[in-house]
Amino acid sequence: MKLQLKKYKNFISTGAFLKKHRNLAGLTQKEAAEELQVHPMFISNLENNKAPVPHRHLAKISQMYRIPRKVFIENLLNTHERKIKEFL
């Protein structure tokens, strides 16, 4: 099965995407951090694109923020595609 990426004109970075969905879920950074059992700075680093989303947290973040997995995966792949193109 081949995953086809949707190209969005209004692309946002993974950090902005996560912050938007955390806010839509009604969670503070502290509450999200407690749910993931991490320091609040971890959430801040994700939202400011200072750290990638660790694979072990993908499912939990998707569930907590109520992000459909397909939408989350598309954002992550589009972000990585843009980063790779910067180096080519």
Z-matrix of the N, CA and C atoms (Angstrom, degrees):
N
C 1 1.453
C 2 1.527 1 108.37
N 3 1.292 2 115.53 1 124.86
C 4 1.457 3 120.53 2 -179.85
C 5 1.517 4 109.69 3 -97.29
N 6 1.320 5 116.09 4 128.28
C 7 1.459 6 121.19 5 177.77
C 8 1.524 7 108.65 6 -84.72
N 9 1.297 8 116.02 7 122.66
C 10 1.458 9 120.02 8 177.32
C 11 1.520 10 108.72 9 -97.86
N 12 1.321 11 115.30 10 125.73
C 13 1.453 12 120.44 11 -178.95
C 14 1.517 13 110.26 12 -82.92
N 15 1.306 14 114.96 13 138.31
C 16 1.462 15 119.83 14 173.67
C 17 1.517 16 107.08 15 -89.17
N 18 1.296 17 115.68 16 131.63
C 19 1.459 18 120.35 17 177.89
C 20 1.522 19 108.02 18 -94.73
N 21 1.301 20 115.69 19 119.81
C 22 1.452 21 120.76 20 -178.38
C 23 1.517 22 109.87 21 -102.69
N 24 1.324 23 115.69 22 132.42
C 25 1.462 24 119.84 23 176.84
C 26 1.519 25 110.46 24 -66.37
N 27 1.319 26 116.49 25 -36.37
C 28 1.461 27 121.41 26 -178.62
C 29 1.520 28 110.27 27 -98.82
N 30 1.321 29 116.46 28 52.40
C 31 1.458 30 122.48 29 -179.44
C 32 1.518 31 110.73 30 -60.99
N 33 1.326 32 115.90 31 138.36
C 34 1.466 33 120.04 32 172.59
C 35 1.516 34 108.39 33 -124.27
N 36 1.305 35 116.19 34 151.65
C 37 1.459 36 121.15 35 -179.28
C 38 1.526 37 109.78 36 -64.26
N 39 1.311 38 115.37 37 162.75
C 40 1.466 39 119.75 38 178.41
C 41 1.523 40 110.50 39 -60.12
N 42 1.315 41 117.57 40 -39.24
C 43 1.462 42 120.28 41 179.83
C 44 1.524 43 112.19 42 -61.64
N 45 1.325 44 115.99 43 -47.34
C 46 1.469 45 120.31 44 178.68
C 47 1.526 46 110.51 45 -65.57
N 48 1.318 47 116.60 46 -37.59
C 49 1.461 48 122.77 47 177.64
C 50 1.532 49 110.03 48 -60.86
N 51 1.334 50 116.41 49 -46.13
C 52 1.471 51 120.38 50 179.91
C 53 1.526 52 111.52 51 -65.65
N 54 1.326 53 116.57 52 -43.20
C 55 1.462 54 119.74 53 179.63
C 56 1.528 55 110.69 54 -61.94
N 57 1.321 56 116.32 55 -44.28
C 58 1.461 57 120.92 56 178.93
C 59 1.531 58 110.53 57 -58.06
N 60 1.316 59 117.00 58 -47.36
C 61 1.462 60 120.56 59 -176.90
C 62 1.527 61 112.50 60 -73.33
N 63 1.325 62 116.85 61 -30.94
C 64 1.475 63 119.10 62 175.09
C 65 1.514 64 109.15 63 -64.46
N 66 1.322 65 116.28 64 -45.25
C 67 1.469 66 120.34 65 178.54
C 68 1.526 67 111.71 66 -63.45
N 69 1.339 68 116.91 67 -41.70
C 70 1.463 69 120.07 68 177.84
C 71 1.532 70 111.65 69 -62.78
N 72 1.327 71 116.20 70 -30.84
C 73 1.467 72 120.98 71 177.86
C 74 1.525 73 111.71 72 -79.20
N 75 1.341 74 116.52 73 -7.17
C 76 1.460 75 120.82 74 177.98
C 77 1.518 76 114.14 75 76.21
N 78 1.335 77 116.35 76 28.27
C 79 1.463 78 120.80 77 -179.05
C 80 1.520 79 111.58 78 -108.75
N 81 1.305 80 115.79 79 144.23
C 82 1.465 81 120.86 80 170.73
C 83 1.525 82 107.64 81 -86.11
N 84 1.329 83 115.99 82 167.03
C 85 1.466 84 119.15 83 175.22
C 86 1.525 85 110.19 84 -60.01
N 87 1.318 86 116.36 85 -39.76
C 88 1.466 87 120.21 86 -179.28
C 89 1.527 88 110.81 87 -63.93
N 90 1.322 89 117.58 88 -43.44
C 91 1.463 90 120.87 89 179.86
C 92 1.529 91 111.52 90 -65.06
N 93 1.339 92 116.26 91 -41.61
C 94 1.469 93 120.28 92 178.01
C 95 1.528 94 110.15 93 -63.62
N 96 1.331 95 116.09 94 -41.73
C 97 1.461 96 120.59 95 179.44
C 98 1.530 97 111.23 96 -63.03
N 99 1.326 98 116.29 97 -42.91
C 100 1.465 99 119.76 98 179.01
C 101 1.522 100 110.88 99 -61.80
N 102 1.319 101 116.63 100 -40.99
C 103 1.470 102 121.12 101 -179.87
C 104 1.529 103 111.08 102 -64.82
N 105 1.329 104 116.62 103 -36.67
C 106 1.468 105 121.26 104 178.83
C 107 1.523 106 112.78 105 -86.33
N 108 1.323 107 116.35 106 -7.84
C 109 1.469 108 123.08 107 -176.91
C 110 1.540 109 110.90 108 59.95
N 111 1.341 110 113.76 109 49.44
C 112 1.464 111 121.19 110 177.05
C 113 1.529 112 108.10 111 -132.95
N 114 1.301 113 116.33 112 171.36
C 115 1.461 114 122.29 113 177.36
C 116 1.536 115 108.58 114 -75.93
N 117 1.338 116 118.24 115 144.94
C 118 1.477 117 120.09 116 177.70
C 119 1.531 118 113.77 117 -55.69
N 120 1.325 119 117.31 118 -27.35
C 121 1.467 120 120.48 119 178.22
C 122 1.528 121 110.68 120 -63.22
N 123 1.322 122 116.94 121 -29.61
C 124 1.457 123 121.14 122 177.10
C 125 1.529 124 109.98 123 -60.65
N 126 1.334 125 117.00 124 -45.65
C 127 1.464 126 121.77 125 179.20
C 128 1.526 127 109.49 126 -63.80
N 129 1.321 128 116.62 127 -43.51
C 130 1.465 129 121.45 128 178.37
C 131 1.530 130 110.46 129 -59.58
N 132 1.323 131 116.96 130 -44.39
C 133 1.467 132 120.71 131 179.93
C 134 1.527 133 111.72 132 -62.90
N 135 1.338 134 116.64 133 -39.49
C 136 1.471 135 119.71 134 176.93
C 137 1.519 136 110.28 135 -62.59
N 138 1.325 137 115.92 136 -46.83
C 139 1.466 138 120.88 137 -175.64
C 140 1.525 139 113.18 138 -69.87
N 141 1.321 140 116.51 139 -21.66
C 142 1.466 141 120.72 140 178.30
C 143 1.531 142 111.92 141 -101.44
N 144 1.329 143 115.19 142 15.17
C 145 1.471 144 122.13 143 178.60
C 146 1.521 145 113.19 144 55.92
N 147 1.319 146 116.61 145 32.52
C 148 1.461 147 121.07 146 178.28
C 149 1.524 148 111.76 147 -94.67
N 150 1.340 149 116.03 148 -9.77
C 151 1.463 150 121.04 149 179.05
C 152 1.523 151 108.30 150 -149.67
N 153 1.335 152 115.77 151 144.99
C 154 1.469 153 117.96 152 176.34
C 155 1.525 154 110.21 153 -77.43
N 156 1.308 155 116.22 154 161.27
C 157 1.464 156 120.38 155 177.38
C 158 1.526 157 107.65 156 -77.62
N 159 1.329 158 117.70 157 116.72
C 160 1.473 159 119.37 158 178.31
C 161 1.530 160 110.40 159 -63.08
N 162 1.307 161 115.48 160 139.52
C 163 1.464 162 120.50 161 -178.49
C 164 1.521 163 112.34 162 -54.90
N 165 1.308 164 117.57 163 -34.98
C 166 1.472 165 120.27 164 -177.29
C 167 1.532 166 112.73 165 -66.63
N 168 1.334 167 117.44 166 -15.99
C 169 1.466 168 121.16 167 -179.00
C 170 1.530 169 113.77 168 -102.75
N 171 1.327 170 117.73 169 -6.18
C 172 1.465 171 120.61 170 -175.01
C 173 1.523 172 113.14 171 -57.97
N 174 1.319 173 117.24 172 -50.59
C 175 1.472 174 120.48 173 -176.54
C 176 1.521 175 111.10 174 -64.71
N 177 1.326 176 117.37 175 -41.99
C 178 1.464 177 121.22 176 -178.13
C 179 1.527 178 110.61 177 -66.81
N 180 1.325 179 117.78 178 -43.44
C 181 1.468 180 120.71 179 178.90
C 182 1.526 181 109.90 180 -63.96
N 183 1.324 182 116.60 181 -43.15
C 184 1.456 183 120.83 182 178.29
C 185 1.524 184 110.58 183 -57.22
N 186 1.307 185 116.39 184 -43.37
C 187 1.468 186 121.54 185 -179.97
C 188 1.534 187 111.04 186 -69.52
N 189 1.324 188 117.05 187 -49.41
C 190 1.469 189 121.89 188 -177.38
C 191 1.518 190 112.60 189 -60.22
N 192 1.332 191 116.29 190 -42.56
C 193 1.453 192 121.58 191 -175.01
C 194 1.533 193 111.69 192 -90.56
N 195 1.315 194 116.07 193 -1.07
C 196 1.473 195 122.53 194 -179.37
C 197 1.535 196 111.93 195 58.32
N 198 1.330 197 114.90 196 43.58
C 199 1.463 198 121.07 197 177.74
C 200 1.528 199 107.39 198 -98.04
N 201 1.325 200 118.03 199 122.63
C 202 1.472 201 118.05 200 174.35
C 203 1.535 202 109.43 201 -57.08
N 204 1.318 203 116.26 202 135.64
C 205 1.472 204 119.79 203 -175.42
C 206 1.525 205 112.63 204 -55.37
N 207 1.323 206 116.86 205 -40.43
C 208 1.466 207 119.83 206 -179.14
C 209 1.528 208 110.60 207 -61.36
N 210 1.319 209 117.40 208 -41.71
C 211 1.469 210 121.83 209 179.72
C 212 1.534 211 110.01 210 -65.25
N 213 1.338 212 116.62 211 -42.14
C 214 1.464 213 121.84 212 179.16
C 215 1.534 214 109.89 213 -62.34
N 216 1.318 215 116.41 214 -46.80
C 217 1.464 216 121.07 215 -179.42
C 218 1.526 217 110.37 216 -62.15
N 219 1.325 218 117.29 217 -43.49
C 220 1.471 219 120.49 218 179.19
C 221 1.519 220 111.36 219 -60.18
N 222 1.346 221 117.08 220 -41.35
C 223 1.461 222 119.32 221 178.74
C 224 1.521 223 110.55 222 -64.36
N 225 1.327 224 117.23 223 -45.54
C 226 1.466 225 120.68 224 -179.65
C 227 1.523 226 111.09 225 -61.42
N 228 1.331 227 117.21 226 -44.15
C 229 1.457 228 120.15 227 -179.26
C 230 1.523 229 111.97 228 -67.71
N 231 1.321 230 117.54 229 -40.39
C 232 1.467 231 120.04 230 177.10
C 233 1.517 232 111.30 231 -63.94
N 234 1.323 233 117.42 232 -38.02
C 235 1.460 234 121.49 233 177.55
C 236 1.527 235 110.41 234 -62.74
N 237 1.323 236 115.91 235 -46.93
C 238 1.465 237 119.50 236 -179.58
C 239 1.527 238 111.20 237 -65.95
N 240 1.317 239 117.00 238 -38.12
C 241 1.459 240 120.42 239 178.29
C 242 1.533 241 110.14 240 -60.96
N 243 1.320 242 116.96 241 -43.89
C 244 1.469 243 120.28 242 179.00
C 245 1.529 244 111.29 243 -63.28
N 246 1.338 245 116.51 244 -41.40
C 247 1.471 246 119.93 245 179.58
C 248 1.525 247 111.22 246 -64.04
N 249 1.330 248 116.58 247 -42.13
C 250 1.442 249 121.01 248 179.96
C 251 1.532 250 110.92 249 -63.74
N 252 1.328 251 116.93 250 -42.70
C 253 1.464 252 121.43 251 -179.45
C 254 1.521 253 112.14 252 -62.84
N 255 1.337 254 116.85 253 -27.34
C 256 1.466 255 120.19 254 177.95
C 257 1.525 256 110.82 255 -63.57
N 258 1.326 257 117.13 256 -27.79
C 259 1.462 258 121.38 257 -176.46
C 260 1.520 259 113.23 258 -95.87
N 261 1.309 260 116.97 259 -7.32
C 262 1.489 261 119.62 260 -178.10
C 263 1.510 262 111.41 261 -95.11
